[in-house]
Structures are given as C-alpha cells and as structure tokens.
Amino acid sequence: MDLLQLKYFREVARTQQLSKTAQKLHIAQPSLSQTLKRLETELGCSLFDRQGKGICLNQAGTIFFRYVEQVFTALDNARLELDELKSSEDQTVSLYVGSASMLLPAIVRRIQEKDPGIRLQITQQPPSPNDPLPALSLTSVHTLLPDSNIRIFLLREPIKAVLPSNHRLAGRSALTLD
C-alpha cells in the first residue's frame, strides 16, 4: 500500500465517480481502476459497490475512508509542524559573550520580553574565522557598521577613570575605550 493508492482511493470515495476522478487526477480511467483493484486485493476486501457505471463506498470502504482521512490529516499536521520548526530556526539569534557576562541574564530577559518567539544561541568562545559572525556580540569593543564609520556600542558600563588634571581627556564626562 502506498500514498498514491490512498490518494486515488480518497478522491474516488469523495466523488464516487471513476471518470471524473481520473480527469481530476490527470490519469487514465483504466489506470485508476487498476490502482483501486490492487488496493482492494492487498486489503483483502472490496471497498466499493459497483452498480453499472456507478460506484459507491460499501461498509468496508467507509471504515477504510475514515482511516485514510486520518492519515492525510496526520501528514498535513506533520508538514505544518515542520514548517513551524523551520520558521523558529529562522528566529535564532547567535550571541557571543566575551565580556559583561554578569549582565547576560538581564539582557536575555529583555530580549525575550520584546520577542518571546526568539531563540538565543549563546557562546563564550569567539567565532573562528570560518564561522559566520554572530548576530549579536557582547564584548569590550565597538562594532562598525559595514561600509561606514558609524559605531554601534553594544554595551556601556560606568567606570571611574583617574586621570591627571592636565590630561587631554580629563575634562570629558564620557570616554570610549578604543
């Protein structure tokens, strides 16, 4: 028994007409009849009552049809679940943590509050040169946007810097560690 036989059976059971079903499935009517006959032989019982040119489900066919519908419903559900899995993989954000690991729980909590469907992949090992860069990196360095001089600071931490009063940076209220 294969899915093609089940598909053909289901369509014939729905239409209860061999010629219309054959047209709908784009196959020859004798081929459809032979496929159904092989299915009935394999099951060891007739699924249809044939009356002249007409065909209708018998008791065995009605029982079998119910299970065939369950098979196709299960396959549709499997397809949906796999699509859902694929879309959730698309929402995975890779996060490299090189510093600020004490801040990580708060950062993860804020990310998940903003987007509960997001999946975080967190590593403490820097990516190798062959690996793609993570989507988010918490390190002590800044990131330059591609093709620009604009800097994105991923983390700002207050620190105290003791400098001589005549140092060129002594009058600033904020510093970046480049």
Backbone as a chain_set.jsonl record, in Angstrom:
{"seq": "MDLLQLKYFREVARTQQLSKTAQKLHIAQPSLSQTLKRLETELGCSLFDRQGKGICLNQAGTIFFRYVEQVFTALDNARLELDELKSSEDQTVSLYVGSASMLLPAIVRRIQEKDPGIRLQITQQPPSPNDPLPALSLTSVHTLLPDSNIRIFLLREPIKAVLPSNHRLAGRSALTLD", "coords": {"N": [[0.854, -1.175, 0.0], [0.603, 2.18, -0.886], [1.079, 5.789, -0.743], [0.051, 6.97, -3.03], [-1.934, 5.185, -3.907], [-3.683, 5.5, -1.748], [-4.334, 8.191, -2.01], [-5.666, 8.197, -4.495], [-7.798, 6.477, -3.855], [-9.092, 8.019, -1.874], [-9.947, 10.244, -3.352], [-11.715, 9.054, -5.224], [-13.577, 8.022, -3.418], [-14.642, 10.371, -2.443], [-15.793, 11.625, -4.739], [-17.198, 9.55, -5.925], [-17.176, 8.725, -8.52], [-15.572, 7.308, -11.152], [-14.641, 8.222, -13.713], [-14.722, 11.093, -13.579], [-12.989, 11.496, -11.428], [-10.626, 10.435, -12.474], [-10.136, 12.297, -14.513], [-9.763, 14.588, -12.948], [-7.455, 13.887, -11.532], [-5.728, 13.666, -13.591], [-5.133, 11.253, -14.944], [-5.427, 8.127, -16.712], [-8.587, 6.5, -16.883], [-8.709, 3.605, -16.804], [-6.265, 3.063, -15.575], [-6.626, 4.193, -13.048], [-8.706, 2.54, -12.121], [-7.348, 0.069, -12.014], [-5.425, 0.631, -10.053], [-7.047, 0.97, -7.8], [-8.114, -1.594, -7.672], [-5.816, -3.106, -7.08], [-5.322, -2.119, -4.511], [-7.608, -2.998, -3.136], [-7.198, -5.738, -3.389], [-4.9, -6.056, -1.898], [-5.849, -5.32, 0.631], [-7.707, -7.246, 0.969], [-10.436, -7.12, 0.7], [-13.409, -5.796, -0.802], [-13.878, -2.35, -1.504], [-15.696, -0.735, -2.644], [-19.026, -0.668, -3.922], [-20.037, -1.647, -6.996], [-22.198, -0.49, -9.372], [-23.441, -0.903, -12.303], [-22.419, 1.746, -14.219], [-21.899, 3.265, -12.08], [-20.42, 3.888, -8.817], [-19.982, 3.273, -5.394], [-19.116, 3.799, -1.946], [-18.796, 0.962, 0.123], [-19.565, -0.743, 3.242], [-17.025, -1.583, 4.254], [-15.412, 0.122, 2.79], [-16.21, 2.601, 3.773], [-15.293, 2.486, 6.413], [-12.52, 2.215, 5.901], [-12.067, 4.609, 4.528], [-12.357, 6.519, 6.571], [-10.023, 6.078, 8.082], [-8.082, 6.612, 6.163], [-8.476, 9.322, 5.76], [-7.587, 10.201, 8.267], [-4.883, 9.554, 8.039], [-4.01, 11.351, 6.01], [-4.608, 13.738, 7.275], [-2.841, 13.586, 9.439], [-0.424, 13.684, 8.013], [-0.605, 16.269, 6.907], [-0.574, 17.747, 9.28], [1.994, 17.09, 10.178], [3.523, 18.306, 8.205], [2.863, 21.011, 8.67], [3.903, 21.304, 11.263], [6.615, 20.892, 10.779], [7.115, 23.082, 9.119], [6.691, 25.076, 10.979], [8.778, 24.532, 12.747], [10.916, 25.089, 11.083], [10.54, 27.841, 10.659], [10.928, 28.728, 13.256], [13.607, 28.158, 13.574], [14.616, 30.068, 11.917], [14.397, 32.266, 13.501], [16.466, 32.248, 15.256], [18.96, 33.719, 17.165], [22.32, 34.29, 17.246], [24.55, 34.67, 19.864], [27.431, 36.01, 21.054], [29.376, 36.089, 23.886], [31.793, 37.858, 25.188], [32.533, 39.489, 27.2], [31.08, 41.147, 30.035], [29.472, 39.21, 31.193], [28.046, 39.071, 33.538], [25.928, 40.716, 33.118], [24.367, 39.362, 31.405], [21.976, 37.715, 32.081], [19.983, 39.722, 32.498], [19.969, 40.986, 30.023], [19.173, 38.908, 28.297], [16.629, 38.423, 29.341], [15.343, 40.861, 28.693], [15.44, 40.781, 25.896], [13.848, 38.523, 25.385], [11.436, 39.402, 26.431], [10.759, 41.383, 24.616], [10.569, 39.928, 22.211], [9.101, 37.098, 22.359], [9.238, 34.765, 20.809], [11.786, 34.43, 19.919], [14.884, 32.66, 19.579], [17.736, 32.121, 21.397], [21.151, 31.585, 20.873], [23.792, 31.091, 22.734], [27.202, 31.71, 23.185], [30.476, 31.44, 24.621], [32.813, 31.242, 23.435], [34.888, 32.754, 21.07], [33.901, 33.301, 17.652], [35.283, 31.247, 15.073], [37.512, 32.109, 12.35], [36.328, 31.02, 10.041], [33.669, 30.658, 10.653], [30.34, 32.048, 10.472], [29.751, 35.415, 11.478], [28.407, 36.17, 14.709], [25.022, 37.257, 15.328], [24.752, 39.037, 17.366], [26.958, 40.509, 19.61], [28.582, 40.606, 22.668], [31.037, 42.316, 23.781], [34.084, 43.932, 24.803], [34.635, 45.708, 22.872], [33.775, 48.018, 20.216], [31.479, 48.035, 17.436], [31.717, 48.464, 13.978], [29.505, 49.716, 11.564], [28.939, 48.067, 8.444], [30.606, 49.367, 5.595], [30.758, 52.009, 6.532], [31.509, 54.666, 8.858], [30.185, 54.644, 11.171], [29.655, 53.927, 14.512], [28.5, 51.294, 16.555], [27.618, 50.913, 19.786], [27.483, 48.269, 21.829], [27.393, 47.863, 24.478], [27.416, 49.759, 27.36], [29.179, 50.709, 30.115], [29.375, 52.104, 33.338], [32.374, 53.425, 34.515], [35.061, 54.382, 36.643], [37.541, 56.665, 35.947], [40.743, 57.618, 36.7], [42.524, 60.393, 36.157], [45.271, 62.58, 35.49], [44.873, 66.066, 36.123], [45.749, 67.664, 34.055], [45.625, 66.083, 31.837], [44.64, 65.314, 28.443], [42.105, 64.147, 28.227], [40.846, 64.598, 30.611], [38.761, 66.433, 31.123], [36.435, 65.373, 30.059], [33.1, 63.971, 30.182], [32.385, 61.467, 29.439], [33.908, 58.523, 28.114], [35.208, 56.51, 25.469], [36.453, 53.27, 25.144], [38.739, 52.677, 23.024]], "CA": [[0.0, 0.0, 0.0], [1.404, 3.399, -0.919], [0.284, 7.012, -0.62], [-0.658, 7.235, -4.277], [-3.167, 4.39, -3.848], [-4.573, 6.132, -0.768], [-4.809, 9.442, -2.607], [-6.658, 7.836, -5.506], [-8.97, 5.957, -3.145], [-9.779, 9.131, -1.211], [-10.638, 11.056, -4.357], [-12.855, 8.283, -5.741], [-14.561, 7.945, -2.329], [-15.3, 11.679, -2.34], [-16.612, 11.922, -5.918], [-17.941, 8.338, -6.245], [-17.231, 8.638, -9.977], [-14.237, 6.991, -11.647], [-14.21, 9.042, -14.848], [-14.446, 12.458, -13.108], [-11.794, 11.439, -10.593], [-9.486, 10.241, -13.372], [-9.88, 13.599, -15.137], [-9.242, 15.493, -11.911], [-6.099, 13.443, -11.185], [-4.946, 13.661, -14.834], [-4.689, 9.888, -15.257], [-6.408, 7.363, -17.48], [-9.556, 5.824, -16.028], [-8.315, 2.219, -16.529], [-5.158, 3.068, -14.605], [-7.249, 4.446, -11.745], [-9.416, 1.313, -11.743], [-6.346, -0.95, -11.666], [-4.829, 1.016, -8.764], [-8.03, 0.649, -6.758], [-8.225, -3.064, -7.599], [-4.633, -3.581, -6.327], [-5.538, -1.757, -3.104], [-8.612, -3.923, -2.6], [-6.563, -7.059, -3.293], [-3.972, -6.003, -0.752], [-6.653, -5.28, 1.861], [-8.48, -8.488, 1.055], [-11.871, -6.865, 0.668], [-13.883, -4.774, -1.731], [-14.137, -1.071, -0.828], [-16.784, -0.067, -3.364], [-20.055, -1.442, -4.606], [-20.135, -1.17, -8.369], [-23.552, -0.661, -9.892], [-23.393, -0.412, -13.673], [-21.309, 2.707, -14.361], [-21.753, 3.958, -10.804], [-19.562, 3.296, -7.782], [-20.191, 3.913, -4.089], [-18.432, 3.137, -0.827], [-19.551, -0.012, 0.912], [-19.254, -0.626, 4.669], [-15.566, -1.663, 4.425], [-14.859, 1.355, 2.216], [-16.494, 3.702, 4.702], [-14.336, 2.344, 7.527], [-11.178, 2.497, 5.397], [-12.022, 6.036, 4.206], [-12.151, 7.252, 7.826], [-8.611, 5.966, 8.44], [-7.298, 7.301, 5.135], [-8.568, 10.748, 6.1], [-6.69, 10.423, 9.413], [-3.503, 9.504, 7.526], [-3.706, 12.604, 5.321], [-4.619, 14.793, 8.289], [-1.564, 13.471, 10.16], [0.636, 14.179, 7.125], [-0.739, 17.722, 6.855], [-0.101, 18.249, 10.571], [3.452, 16.946, 10.199], [4.054, 19.357, 7.338], [2.708, 22.275, 9.396], [4.838, 21.325, 12.384], [7.955, 21.065, 10.216], [7.203, 24.484, 8.693], [6.822, 25.861, 12.208], [10.138, 24.316, 13.224], [11.81, 25.823, 10.185], [10.416, 29.276, 10.92], [11.532, 29.038, 14.561], [15.053, 28.164, 13.372], [14.931, 31.339, 11.293], [14.379, 33.292, 14.537], [17.558, 32.023, 16.189], [19.982, 34.761, 17.179], [23.566, 33.824, 17.838], [25.058, 35.686, 20.793], [28.771, 35.732, 21.582], [29.612, 36.866, 25.101], [33.218, 37.902, 25.503], [32.628, 40.217, 28.467], [29.785, 41.55, 30.582], [28.656, 38.021, 31.421], [27.156, 39.309, 34.68], [24.753, 41.414, 32.615], [23.695, 38.493, 30.454], [20.579, 37.367, 32.415], [19.093, 40.868, 32.278], [19.879, 41.209, 28.581], [18.351, 37.822, 27.747], [15.256, 38.665, 29.79], [14.789, 41.975, 27.914], [15.255, 40.315, 24.514], [12.705, 37.612, 25.359], [10.228, 40.192, 26.658], [10.454, 42.088, 23.361], [10.217, 38.95, 21.187], [9.072, 35.795, 23.038], [9.493, 33.666, 19.893], [13.185, 34.394, 19.511], [15.718, 31.632, 20.206], [19.102, 32.616, 21.559], [22.255, 30.628, 20.922], [24.794, 31.872, 23.459], [28.509, 31.062, 23.308], [31.538, 32.255, 25.208], [34.002, 31.091, 22.61], [34.782, 33.626, 19.901], [33.749, 32.545, 16.418], [36.503, 31.058, 14.305], [37.468, 32.919, 11.122], [35.475, 30.406, 9.021], [32.277, 30.699, 11.083], [29.692, 33.344, 10.272], [29.747, 36.246, 12.68], [27.129, 36.114, 15.421], [24.141, 38.39, 15.104], [24.929, 39.953, 18.479], [28.196, 40.204, 20.31], [28.84, 41.433, 23.849], [32.471, 42.344, 24.047], [34.514, 45.248, 25.254], [34.946, 46.538, 21.704], [32.613, 48.511, 19.482], [31.295, 47.453, 16.112], [31.489, 49.423, 12.904], [28.554, 49.273, 10.556], [29.619, 47.84, 7.169], [30.695, 50.481, 4.645], [30.555, 53.327, 7.141], [32.309, 54.933, 10.06], [29.242, 54.746, 12.292], [29.92, 52.912, 15.522], [27.39, 50.823, 17.381], [28.105, 50.445, 21.07], [26.567, 47.25, 22.302], [27.372, 47.846, 25.924], [28.023, 50.911, 28.037], [29.289, 50.455, 31.545], [30.017, 53.218, 34.045], [33.635, 53.13, 35.204], [35.766, 55.561, 37.133], [38.89, 56.792, 35.395], [41.525, 58.624, 37.425], [43.479, 60.986, 35.214], [45.83, 63.864, 35.961], [44.024, 67.193, 35.727], [46.213, 68.267, 32.808], [45.498, 65.102, 30.754], [43.725, 65.815, 27.41], [40.773, 63.552, 28.393], [40.387, 64.819, 31.987], [37.549, 67.232, 31.192], [35.274, 64.7, 29.448], [32.183, 63.28, 31.078], [32.283, 60.076, 28.981], [35.013, 58.066, 27.281], [35.069, 55.199, 24.858], [37.714, 52.55, 25.205], [39.09, 52.207, 21.677]], "C": [[0.899, 1.238, 0.0], [0.476, 4.625, -0.896], [-0.5, 7.322, -1.89], [-1.969, 6.448, -4.32], [-4.172, 5.038, -2.892], [-5.159, 7.427, -1.312], [-5.902, 9.159, -3.638], [-7.941, 7.339, -4.846], [-9.771, 7.101, -2.534], [-10.566, 9.97, -2.219], [-11.859, 10.337, -4.931], [-13.946, 8.207, -4.672], [-15.321, 9.269, -2.198], [-16.253, 11.924, -3.513], [-17.574, 10.796, -6.266], [-18.186, 8.234, -7.755], [-15.806, 8.423, -10.487], [-13.776, 7.948, -12.745], [-13.891, 10.479, -14.427], [-13.17, 12.501, -12.266], [-10.553, 11.277, -11.454], [-9.129, 11.551, -14.066], [-9.237, 14.557, -14.148], [-7.787, 15.163, -11.577], [-5.164, 13.392, -12.402], [-4.324, 12.291, -15.104], [-5.777, 9.209, -16.078], [-7.316, 6.596, -16.521], [-9.208, 4.351, -15.802], [-7.166, 2.114, -15.518], [-5.68, 3.289, -13.188], [-7.955, 3.189, -11.242], [-8.448, 0.221, -11.299], [-5.707, -0.647, -10.309], [-5.78, 0.671, -7.621], [-8.162, -0.86, -6.574], [-7.041, -3.644, -6.821], [-4.775, -3.277, -4.842], [-6.531, -2.72, -2.462], [-8.031, -5.328, -2.445], [-5.642, -7.109, -2.085], [-4.729, -6.012, 0.575], [-7.489, -6.539, 2.04], [-9.971, -8.281, 1.111], [-12.185, -5.783, -0.352], [-14.203, -3.504, -0.93], [-15.326, -0.337, -1.438], [-17.792, -1.098, -3.845], [-20.186, -0.821, -5.984], [-21.523, -1.503, -8.896], [-23.594, -0.046, -11.296], [-22.179, 0.487, -13.846], [-21.043, 3.44, -13.046], [-20.881, 3.184, -9.824], [-19.876, 4.015, -6.477], [-19.49, 3.099, -3.01], [-19.363, 2.116, -0.187], [-19.133, 0.151, 2.379], [-17.743, -0.656, 4.92], [-14.899, -0.391, 3.907], [-15.057, 2.551, 3.124], [-15.527, 3.67, 5.889], [-12.941, 2.735, 7.067], [-11.02, 3.987, 5.088], [-11.747, 6.877, 5.453], [-10.674, 7.231, 8.22], [-7.705, 6.665, 7.424], [-7.318, 8.804, 5.397], [-7.651, 11.083, 7.276], [-5.235, 10.429, 8.976], [-3.142, 10.836, 6.882], [-3.745, 13.797, 6.278], [-3.307, 14.781, 9.07], [-0.415, 13.988, 9.303], [0.588, 15.699, 7.0], [-0.231, 18.357, 8.15], [1.419, 18.169, 10.678], [4.092, 18.038, 9.361], [3.985, 20.713, 8.034], [3.72, 22.396, 10.531], [6.275, 21.519, 11.892], [8.16, 22.493, 9.715], [7.395, 25.393, 9.903], [8.23, 25.738, 12.783], [11.114, 25.115, 12.381], [11.743, 27.319, 10.462], [11.0, 29.64, 12.273], [13.05, 29.009, 14.463], [15.49, 29.47, 12.742], [14.982, 32.469, 12.323], [15.478, 33.083, 15.57], [18.587, 33.128, 16.039], [21.192, 34.214, 17.906], [24.152, 34.96, 18.659], [26.402, 35.229, 21.327], [29.01, 36.658, 22.759], [31.091, 36.774, 25.436], [33.476, 38.656, 26.797], [31.213, 40.516, 28.926], [28.884, 40.348, 30.865], [27.725, 38.182, 32.628], [25.87, 40.004, 34.235], [23.875, 40.52, 31.731], [22.255, 38.133, 30.852], [19.608, 38.513, 32.163], [18.909, 41.137, 30.789], [18.983, 40.16, 27.939], [16.889, 38.044, 28.115], [14.605, 39.78, 28.955], [14.53, 41.564, 26.468], [14.014, 39.438, 24.431], [11.387, 38.333, 25.657], [9.794, 40.887, 25.37], [9.989, 41.138, 22.274], [10.241, 37.555, 21.809], [9.394, 34.612, 22.119], [10.947, 33.506, 19.497], [13.94, 33.311, 20.262], [17.132, 32.169, 20.247], [20.076, 31.456, 21.616], [23.429, 31.405, 21.507], [26.088, 31.074, 23.571], [29.479, 32.014, 23.986], [32.841, 32.085, 24.447], [33.859, 31.988, 21.393], [34.637, 32.788, 18.636], [35.088, 32.399, 15.703], [36.397, 31.864, 13.013], [36.548, 32.342, 10.041], [33.994, 30.454, 9.379], [31.662, 32.048, 10.738], [29.685, 34.117, 11.579], [28.403, 36.14, 13.374], [26.313, 37.37, 15.155], [24.348, 39.451, 16.179], [26.161, 39.53, 19.247], [28.345, 41.147, 21.483], [30.313, 41.314, 24.175], [32.829, 43.735, 24.513], [34.877, 46.156, 24.084], [33.657, 46.978, 21.025], [32.588, 47.868, 18.096], [31.09, 48.578, 15.12], [30.449, 48.859, 11.96], [29.304, 49.068, 9.249], [29.545, 49.078, 6.279], [30.394, 51.837, 5.278], [31.512, 53.474, 8.32], [31.416, 55.063, 11.284], [29.507, 53.6, 13.248], [28.647, 52.551, 16.261], [28.001, 50.308, 18.672], [27.08, 49.491, 21.644], [26.443, 47.234, 23.812], [28.051, 49.106, 26.442], [28.015, 50.597, 29.525], [29.932, 51.667, 32.209], [31.301, 52.727, 34.737], [34.24, 54.451, 35.655], [37.161, 55.552, 36.526], [39.591, 57.914, 36.157], [42.615, 59.106, 36.48], [44.079, 62.238, 35.846], [44.995, 65.015, 35.408], [44.464, 67.821, 34.412], [46.156, 67.291, 31.623], [44.439, 65.583, 29.752], [42.302, 65.262, 27.542], [40.137, 63.869, 29.75], [39.069, 65.575, 32.063], [36.313, 66.54, 30.626], [34.403, 64.008, 30.498], [32.023, 61.805, 30.68], [33.452, 59.765, 28.059], [34.63, 56.754, 26.612], [36.449, 54.559, 24.881], [37.994, 51.952, 23.823], [40.443, 51.532, 21.716]], "O": [[1.84, 1.331, 0.788], [-0.743, 4.503, -1.015], [-1.597, 7.878, -1.824], [-3.001, 6.984, -4.724], [-5.363, 5.114, -3.191], [-6.335, 7.724, -1.102], [-6.943, 9.816, -3.641], [-9.04, 7.735, -5.235], [-10.994, 7.143, -2.663], [-11.708, 10.354, -1.965], [-12.915, 10.945, -5.104], [-15.128, 8.318, -4.996], [-16.51, 9.276, -1.878], [-17.382, 12.374, -3.316], [-18.639, 11.039, -6.833], [-19.218, 7.743, -8.212], [-14.935, 9.266, -10.275], [-12.644, 8.431, -12.711], [-12.886, 11.034, -14.872], [-12.372, 13.431, -12.382], [-9.532, 11.914, -11.195], [-7.95, 11.883, -14.195], [-8.277, 15.253, -14.479], [-6.979, 16.067, -11.363], [-3.972, 13.115, -12.271], [-3.146, 12.185, -15.447], [-6.915, 9.675, -16.123], [-6.87, 6.108, -15.482], [-9.396, 3.868, -14.685], [-7.115, 1.184, -14.713], [-5.225, 2.643, -12.244], [-7.819, 2.818, -10.077], [-8.702, -0.473, -10.316], [-5.476, -1.555, -9.511], [-5.357, 0.139, -6.595], [-8.305, -1.343, -5.451], [-7.214, -4.551, -6.007], [-4.388, -4.091, -4.003], [-6.3, -3.199, -1.352], [-8.339, -6.025, -1.479], [-5.617, -8.093, -1.346], [-4.292, -6.647, 1.535], [-7.925, -6.851, 3.149], [-10.705, -9.177, 1.528], [-11.333, -4.969, -0.71], [-14.731, -3.577, 0.179], [-15.89, 0.569, -0.825], [-17.448, -2.245, -4.134], [-20.418, 0.381, -6.12], [-21.958, -2.654, -8.865], [-23.759, 1.164, -11.456], [-21.044, 0.053, -13.646], [-20.052, 4.161, -12.93], [-20.64, 1.988, -9.987], [-20.021, 5.237, -6.461], [-19.297, 1.89, -3.138], [-20.55, 2.369, 0.016], [-18.416, 1.095, 2.712], [-17.229, 0.144, 5.702], [-13.947, 0.111, 4.504], [-14.183, 3.41, 3.236], [-15.011, 4.706, 6.31], [-12.249, 3.493, 7.747], [-9.966, 4.567, 5.351], [-10.985, 7.842, 5.392], [-10.132, 8.252, 8.644], [-6.681, 7.241, 7.791], [-6.294, 9.475, 5.271], [-7.01, 12.134, 7.281], [-4.437, 11.218, 9.481], [-2.084, 11.396, 7.171], [-2.994, 14.757, 6.105], [-2.727, 15.835, 9.333], [0.479, 14.661, 9.816], [1.633, 16.349, 6.988], [0.457, 19.378, 8.12], [2.055, 19.08, 11.21], [5.094, 18.629, 9.765], [4.946, 21.481, 7.992], [4.317, 23.453, 10.736], [7.059, 22.229, 12.522], [9.246, 23.054, 9.862], [8.162, 26.355, 9.858], [8.804, 26.722, 13.25], [12.032, 25.743, 12.908], [12.774, 27.991, 10.498], [11.519, 30.744, 12.438], [13.726, 29.745, 15.181], [16.6, 29.941, 12.991], [15.552, 33.524, 12.047], [15.431, 33.675, 16.649], [19.033, 33.436, 14.933], [21.096, 33.736, 19.037], [24.236, 36.093, 18.184], [26.502, 34.187, 21.974], [28.864, 37.875, 22.64], [31.575, 35.745, 25.907], [34.522, 38.481, 27.422], [30.251, 40.157, 28.246], [27.661, 40.461, 30.783], [26.713, 37.487, 32.717], [24.84, 39.893, 34.9], [22.764, 40.902, 31.363], [21.369, 38.241, 30.004], [18.509, 38.283, 31.658], [17.812, 41.478, 30.349], [18.125, 40.494, 27.122], [16.007, 37.868, 27.275], [13.448, 39.657, 28.555], [13.519, 41.951, 25.881], [13.211, 39.588, 23.51], [10.333, 37.912, 25.18], [8.602, 40.97, 25.073], [9.109, 41.488, 21.488], [11.279, 36.892, 21.796], [9.786, 33.553, 22.609], [11.303, 32.547, 18.813], [13.676, 33.065, 21.438], [17.659, 32.622, 19.231], [19.851, 30.47, 22.318], [23.993, 32.277, 20.846], [26.083, 29.917, 23.993], [29.321, 33.234, 23.93], [33.85, 32.709, 24.777], [32.812, 31.984, 20.746], [35.186, 31.69, 18.552], [35.919, 33.307, 15.724], [35.298, 32.26, 12.624], [36.038, 33.091, 9.209], [33.145, 30.306, 8.5], [32.354, 33.066, 10.71], [29.62, 33.528, 12.658], [27.369, 36.031, 12.715], [26.858, 38.414, 14.799], [24.14, 40.637, 15.926], [26.38, 38.345, 19.501], [28.246, 42.363, 21.317], [30.764, 40.334, 24.769], [31.969, 44.611, 24.605], [35.376, 47.262, 24.293], [32.594, 46.393, 21.23], [33.555, 47.244, 17.66], [30.367, 49.536, 15.396], [30.493, 47.684, 11.596], [30.23, 49.827, 8.96], [28.516, 49.751, 6.23], [29.834, 52.716, 4.623], [32.214, 52.541, 8.71], [31.859, 55.546, 12.326], [29.576, 52.441, 12.839], [27.819, 53.414, 16.553], [28.806, 49.376, 18.657], [25.94, 49.873, 21.912], [25.501, 46.662, 24.361], [29.142, 49.462, 25.996], [26.982, 50.265, 30.107], [30.921, 52.201, 31.706], [31.287, 51.728, 35.456], [33.947, 55.506, 35.093], [37.871, 54.549, 36.588], [39.079, 59.03, 36.242], [43.494, 58.351, 36.064], [43.427, 62.883, 36.667], [44.465, 64.909, 34.303], [43.656, 68.443, 33.722], [46.591, 67.633, 30.524], [43.447, 66.192, 30.153], [41.371, 65.866, 27.008], [39.008, 63.454, 30.012], [38.315, 65.364, 33.012], [35.221, 67.101, 30.716], [34.878, 63.535, 31.531], [31.578, 60.989, 31.488], [33.924, 60.628, 27.319], [33.822, 55.988, 27.137], [37.468, 55.217, 24.668], [37.536, 50.855, 23.506], [40.929, 51.063, 20.686]]}, "num_chains": 1, "name": "protein.A"}
